[in-house]
């Protein structure tokens, strides 16, 4: 999985999955524009474990689906 993909390509290929993106290219607002998919899964914890194992220098974690209503994101 070493291809650089745009955020739209990532969302299309890995619909409703958690995606670990290495070396993300971001906008001024820090929105992910493109990057290298390092891992993807429907299981968030599996992707988190991969991030710990791989230990990428720069990365982003994306969810390409729709979050349930009343879901809160904590950074």
N, C-alpha and C positions, 0 to 999 in steps of 0.2 A: 504494500500500500504506500508507494512512494510518490504518487502523482500529486501535483498541486491542483486543487479543485477550488472553484468559486463557492461561495456560501450557497448559492442557488443549486449548484451541482450536488453539493453535500446533502442538502435538504431533499433533493429529488432521489438520489441514490439510497439514502438511509432514512427514509420516512419513518417518523415516530420512533426514532432511536436516539440514544445518547451517543455523542461523538466526541472523541478526544482529538483535537486539531493541533498539530505541531507547527511551530513557527508561523503563527497566524499573521496575516497582513490585515491591518485594521484601519478604519476611518479615523478622523480626528475625534469622533465621539466614541471610539473604541469598539465599534461594531465590526465583527469579523467579516472580512471581504473575501478572503481565500486562505488556504492553508493545506497542509498535508494531513490526511486522515491516518492517525496512528492506531486507533481502535474504535470500534462501534459495537453497540449492543442495545437490546431493549432493556437490559438489566443495568441500571445506573451503577450499582455497586461493582459490577464486573469492570466497567470502564474506569471507575475510581481506582480499583486494584491495579489495573494496567498502568495508570498514571504513576502510581507508587513504584511499580516494577520498572517501568521505562525511564522515569525521572527526566522528562523532557525539560530543556532549559526554558523555553518559552512555549506556552500552550494555552488553549482555550477549551472549555467544555461547553458543548452545545446540546440542546434538546431540540429535535426537529419536528416534534409533534405539538399538539395543543395541550397546555397544562389545564388540569381540572379547575373549575370555578373555585374561588376562595383560596387558591394556592398562593403561598407567600414565598419569595425567594430571599434568602439571607446570604449576604456576601461577607 
